[in-house]
Amino acid sequence: MLPDSPNDHSIGLVSTQYVHIEQPLKLACGLVLKSHDLVYETYGELNGERSNGVLLCHALSGDHHAAGFHEGDSRPGWWEHYVGPGKPIDTDKFFVVSLNNIGSCFGSTGPASINPDTGEVWGADFPSLRARDWVESQKLLMKYLGIECWAAVIGGSLGGMQAMRWSLEHPDKLLNAVVIASSMKLTAQNIAFNEIARRAIKSDSDFCDGHYLTQNKAPLRGLALARMIGHVTYLSDELMGQKFGRQLRIGDLVDRNTDPIEFQVESYLNYQGDKFSDTFDANSYILITKMLDYFDLSREYENNPVKAFSHAKCNFLVVSFSSDWRFAPERSREITDALLAAGKSVSYVEIESDKGHDAFLLPNERYQNALDGYLSHVAQGLKGGAK
């Protein structure tokens, strides 16, 4: 059974680590980052053979803090339910690496960083990125950590896209890819939602064509609205009905002299939007949603996913959730079918859940068992043992 609280069997206090990568990184757009900074955390210990490394790839708004607690914080990392001693991504067996990718806004090089060529904040001039750029940056961190091959690369949503890209770009550098609630490319509907969110940000008068930081401004209203749009799509209609229904928080339908009516769901979305706009960078949001739109696993393989996956050598676990309409189970079945047609070893599980796309972050016993069973088998096959 799942623990009553994510704090049960927690890693406990963790610390953030920093590295300055001196090696130039050539981006898919053709530009070169002469050097870049990465922020990351590690959990567990690297074994003597350095064979038990697991890379966690975050989604759109994720960061390096996947598990445990920072000093003074009461809120754990974003995957606390699944990373820790005795949990599916077991830190008693694996050395887990979680980083904040370039282009994001939690300490790694991104739009809010200083452009060394100008001495000014990059802002909207930060180069466009592709998922393969994240993979190449991760590979440089891998080299810095002295890891030759990942036992597994794991990610949900955009994180799953990175795991698939790893399997094609560096097939000898990972033994397993765990692809959760993901897709080989976005649907037109997904691209449309991302564009609406970007338009919300750019329509804010404080956006200043993306150079708001140099003018001591921030498009907080636009970013909050973008997050509200995105957040609605991550939840299922059933879950929203269960949590909020048509409950009123304030106001009265009869007495027009009272405060304006506000439904519980309105209050919730306003809170989520405001909280997000206080911590995330608008240019990073625009940059990463465009990266999502551009992702197409088989584009350079004649748009043939079977041909694309023919380059992979690792084993795969593909997971989907029944109520996820943003990255529907059909998308995961397409991944699985292409892998099977390419002759690859793949396990597929569809999890019954009413939590929508966010289900990959939330407690679910069958999901837990699926990850635990697969990764336990991975740990048993490690060269040199767990640690």
N, C-alpha and C positions, 0 to 999 in steps of 0.2 A: 504494500500500500504506500501511497505517497505520504511523506511526513506532514503533520498538521501545519507546519510552518516552514517556509523556505529557509529559516534560520537553523533548523535542525540539520546537523552534520555540515554546517557551514565551514568554509575555509577559515573564516574569522577575518582578522585584520590583514589587509593587503596594501602594497605600496605601488605607486606608479613609477615607471622607469622611462628613461629618455635616451635616445641615441641620435647622433648626427651622422647621417650616411654621406660620406665624402664622395662616393662613386657616382658619376653622372648617371642620370636616369633619362633615357630617350623615350618620350611619350609617343603614343600612337598618332597624335596630331602632327608630329614632326619636330616639335620643340623639345628642348633639353632642359631638365632641372639639373644644374651643375652639382647641387647637393640638396639634401632635404632632411628634415627632422621627423622622427617618428616617436610617438608616445605609445607605450605598451605595458601590459601586465603579464606575469607568469604565475602559474599555480602548479604545485607539485614539484617533483624533482626529476631531472634528466638522468636516465640510467647510464650505466657504464658504457654501453654500446651506442649511446645517443640515438636510440631507435624508437623511443616512446613519445616523441613530440607530436602534439596535436595542435593544429592551427584553427582558431575560431575566426570566422569572417563575419563582420557585422553588417546589418542592413542599412537602409537609407540614413536614419537618424541615430544609429548606434555609435558606440565608442569603445574604448579599450577596457572599460570597467565591466567585465562580464560576471564576476562572482566575488563573494566576500564583501567586506566593509572597509571603507576608508576611515581613518581616525576621526572620531567625532560625528560620523554620519550614522543615521538610523536606517537608511535605505540601502539595500544590497545592490550588487551588479545586476545587469539586465537578464542574465541567464542563471540566476542563483538556484532556481528549481532543478537545474540539470547539470551543474558543474560543482564538484566538491567531493570530499571523501565519501565513498560508498554510493555516489550518485551515478547516473548513466555515463557522464564524462568524468570518470573517476580519477581524482587527483592523487589517490593512493597508487594508481597504475600508470597514469599519463603525466607528461610534462606539458601543460596547456599554455598556449601562447595566444593572447588576445591583443590586437593593436587597433589604434585609431588610424584609419587610412588617410593618405594625402588627399587634399581637397576638402576634408572635413574641418571641424572647428574646435577640436578639444586638445589642441597642442601640437598636432602634426602639421606640416607645411600645408597651407591652404590659402584661400582668398584673404583671410584676415592677417596673414603673415607679411613680413617685409620682403619686397622684391629686392634682392641684393644688387641688381643692375641699376635701380633707380633710388633706392633708399626710402621708398614710399610703400604704403600698403598695396598689395596686389589688387585687391578689390575685384571689379569685374574683368580686369585684365589677366586674371589667373588662367592658365591654359586649360582648354577642354580636356576631359579625361575619358578613358574607356576602362572597362573592367580589367583588361589585360594590363593596364598601367598599375592598378592596385596589386595585381598578381606579381608584377616585376618588382615593385617596391617591397612586397612581402618576401620575395625571394632574397632580396638584399638583407633583410632582417634575419632571415633563415641562415644566411651565410655568417652574419655577425654572431649569431647564437651558436654556431658550430654544429648545425643540424644538416645532415646530408639528405635525409629522406623523411617526410612526415609519415607517421603511422596513419594519420587521417587528416583530411581537411574538411571542416564542417561548417555549414552556414545555412541560414534560413532566408528566404526571399532574395534580395540582392546578394546576400551571403552565399546562397546556393549557386547563384550564377558564377561567383568567384571560384567555388569548388569545382564546377564543371570546367571553367576556363583553365584552372590548374591542371586538370586531367589531360587537356589538349596541348597546352603550352609547355609543360614540363612533366611528361608522362612517367619519367623515371624518378621523380621527386616526391611521389606520394603513393601509398599502398591502398588507400581507401578514400572515397569521396562520399560524404553524406550530404545529400541535396534535399532541403526541406522547404516545402511550400514555395516552389520556385517555378521557373519557366525557361525555355530556350530562347524566347524573345517575348516582348510585351505585346498584348493585343492592342488593337486600335482604341478600345475603350480605356485601357490603362494609360496609354499615351495622352488621350484626351483629358483625363483627370489630372495628369501631371502638368499639362499646359494650362489648365484652368488655375491650378495652384500657383504656377509661375506668374501668370497674368495678375493674380491677386497681389503678389509681392511687388511687381513692377508698377502697378497702378497706385501704390502708396506714394504720396508726395515726398516722403522722406527717403525714397529709394535713390534718388539723385543719380540715375543711370548706373547704379552699382557702386558709386564712389561715396557712399554715405559716411564711411568711417573717417575720411579726410575732412568731412564737414561736421564731424561730431554729431551725426544723426544716425538713426536706425529705423527701418521700415517695420516697426513692431506690429502695427495694425495689419499690414499686408501679410506678414509672416504668420501671425496668429490665424488669419483667415485661411491661409494655405494649409496650415496644420489641421484646422477644423475640417476642411474638405478631405484631406488625406485620412484623418482619423475615422470619419464616417465610413470610408471604404474599407477600413481594416476590421470593422465589426460586422457581425451578421444582423439581419433584421430581427431574428429571434432573440438574440442576446440583448439588443437595444430595447426590445419590448419587455423582456424580463426585468432589466435593470431600471427602466424609466417609465415604460408605458406612456400614459398621458398625464402623469402626475404633475401637479403644479407646485412650484417652489414658493413663489410669492404671487400676489395679485388675487383678484376675485372676478369670476365671470359675470357676476350680477352687479356688484357695486363698482361703478365706473370712477368713483372718487378715490379708490385705493391705488396702490402702486401698479405700474404696468404689469401685465401678466407675464410670467416667465415659467416655462415648463422645466422640469428637472433636467431633461436632455439638453435644453438650451444652456442651463447653468453649467452642466458638465462640459459641454463643448467649449464654452467661453473660458472656463478654467483651464482646460487642456491647451487651448490656443495661446492664452496669455502666458502660461508656464513655459511652453515651448519657445515662444518668442523671446523670453528672457535668457535662454541658454544657447540657442542655435543661431548660426549666422545665415542671413538671407542669401548671400552669394553662394554659400556652400549648398544650400537647399536647391537653388537653381542648377548649379553645376552637377549635383549628384542625380537629380531627377532626369536631367538630360542624358547622363551616363546610362541610366536605366532604359531610357527610350532607345538609345543607340545600340544597346546590347542585342546581338543576334549571333548565336553560337555557331551557326553553319554558313554565315554569309560568304566567308572566303573558301568554303568547301562546296561551291556550286549550289548553295542553299539546300544541301543534302545532309541532314543530321546524322544519318547512318555513316556516311563518308567521314563526317567530322569525328564521330565517336570511334571510328576505326583506329584513330591515333592513340586512344586512351589505353592504358595498361592496368589501371587499378580496378579494384572492386567498388561497387556502388550500392548505397542504400538510398532509396528515394521515398520521401514521405509527403503525403498530402492530407488535407483536412476537409471533411465533407461540406462544411458551411463556408469555406473560403471562396468567395466569388471574385476576389481580386486576382488570385493565383489559383484558379479552380483545379480540382483533381484531374480534369482532362489534360491540363498542361503537364502534370507529373506523369500521367500515363503516356503522353507523347514522348517524354524523356525515356521512360522505361522501355517503350516499344522500340525506339531507335537504338538503345543500348543492346536489347536482345537481338535485333536484326544485325547489329555489328558484331555479335558473338561475344559480348561482354558479360561478366558475372554481375548480376544485379538482383537486389531484393526490393520489393515494393510493398508499401503498406499504406492504406487509406484509413485515417483515423476518424471515427465518428465524433463530431464536436459541434457545439453550437456557438463557438467563440469567434468564428470568422478567421481572417488572416492572422490576427494576433494570437491564435491558438498555439503557434509554435513556441511562444514565450511562456505559456501558462500551464499549470498542472493538468495532467491527463494521464491516468494510470496506463492505458494501452500504449500511448505514445512513449511514456517512460519505459515500459517493458520492451518496446521495439528497439529503442536506442540502447538500452542496457544489454539486451541480448546480442545485438550486432557488435557493440563495442567491447563486450566481454570476450567475444570470439577474437576480435582484433588484438586485445591484450594478451590472450593466450598464445598468439602466434608471434609475439614480439621477439626479436633477436636480443638475447641477453636478459630477457625477463622484463617485468614491469618497471622496476627501478632498482 
